[in-house]
Amino acid sequence: MVPRSLGTHDGSFHADEVSAVSLLLIFDLIDKDKIFRMRDPQKLGECEFVCDVGGVYDPETKRFDHHQQEYTGLLSSAGMVWRYLHENKFVDDSLYTYVNHAAIIGIDAHDNGKVMQQEGVCTFSHVIAGYVPVEYAAKETELTAAFLGALDFATHFFQRLLARHAYIESCRDKVAAVMVKKEKVLIFDEALPWQENFFDLGGKDHPALFIIMPTGVHWKLRGIPPNQEDRMGVRKPHPEEWAGLRDAALQKITGIPGAIFCHKGRFISIWETKEDARKALDLILKK
């Protein structure tokens, strides 16, 4: 066996094996110069990891294929490798769930034909498919070069996901400190990722209706969703008569000189200062 090597199939490629390989690279379990694209069973048998080819799903021997008839689960090679990393303690429960919901579940569903194509909707899987050479008769050298390009893109994408999760986690205590007040508004003096932490900390049952937070040089007043799944919904919308107004028009109807903009969806508004945002909140809560 060649240590730190990986075998995957040659020819065209998809997001599942590209993602699986990128994750193994990120967690330093394989070397990029030991990635082999082929279907030769004997040569695949010499690889430490095998993804999306070979007809075997066995995490113990690091084989991650989902095409065989005896496998009836919903995972693709991406989900199989991500589960392997979780079960072997490379990622904790929080990170596993975050990346699963951010990308892996969709990649698995797409590769297994469980996602209906929606006109105008371009998913991560579609972007990876866009790296496949346009010409059907492309040479294997062209396909391998394209695969490596897709791999670089996927690796950067997943690295960003991991970094974003780490940042969210680092802000958890700050969100918790504001939530403990049990008020109808959460006021933050710095911009930070509040929503994921809010719901992870029991926000579904928290009385808060709005958050106030800096956005650039201004301040935003944002309605809190009823739950984590309905992110564009709000527990209490902005007044209907504010919808879509900006500057002078919004200043006139609110009587607040620092009014800048209210989204027509009535879930967020922008104000010059924190005090302006608080005044707007008082108006909303009185309605």
Stockholm file with secondary structure:
# STOCKHOLM 1.0

chainA/1-287         MVPRSLGTHDGSFHADEVSAVSLLLIFDLIDKDKIFRMRDPQKLGECEFVCDVGGVYDPETKRFDHHQQEYTGLLSSAGMVWRYLHENKFVDDSLYTYVNHAAIIGIDAHDNGKVMQQEGVCTFSHVIAGYVPVEYAAKETELTAAFLGALDFATHFFQRLLARHAYIESCRDKVAAVMVKKEKVLIFDEALPWQENFFDLGGKDHPALFIIMPTGVHWKLRGIPPNQEDRMGVRKPHPEEWAGLRDAALQKITGIPGAIFCHKGRFISIWETKEDARKALDLILKK
#=GR chainA/1-287 SS CEEEEEEECCSSCCHHHHHHHHHHHHTTSSCGGGEEECCCHHHHTTEEEEESCSSCEEGGGTEECCCSTTCCSSCCHHHHHHHHHHHTTSSCHHHHHHHIIIIIHHHHHHHTTCSCCCTTCCCHHHHHHTTSCSSTTCCHHHHHHHHHHHHHHHHHHHHHHHHHHHHHHHTHHHHHHHHTTCCSEEECSSCCCCHHHHHHTTGGGCCCCEEEEEETTEEEEEECCSSSSCTTCCSSCCCGGGTTCBHHHHHHHHCCTTEEEECTTSSEEEESSHHHHHHHHHHHHHC
#=GC SS_cons         CEEEEEEECCSSCCHHHHHHHHHHHHTTSSCGGGEEECCCHHHHTTEEEEESCSSCEEGGGTEECCCSTTCCSSCCHHHHHHHHHHHTTSSCHHHHHHHIIIIIHHHHHHHTTCSCCCTTCCCHHHHHHTTSCSSTTCCHHHHHHHHHHHHHHHHHHHHHHHHHHHHHHHTHHHHHHHHTTCCSEEECSSCCCCHHHHHHTTGGGCCCCEEEEEETTEEEEEECCSSSSCTTCCSSCCCGGGTTCBHHHHHHHHCCTTEEEECTTSSEEEESSHHHHHHHHHHHHHC
//
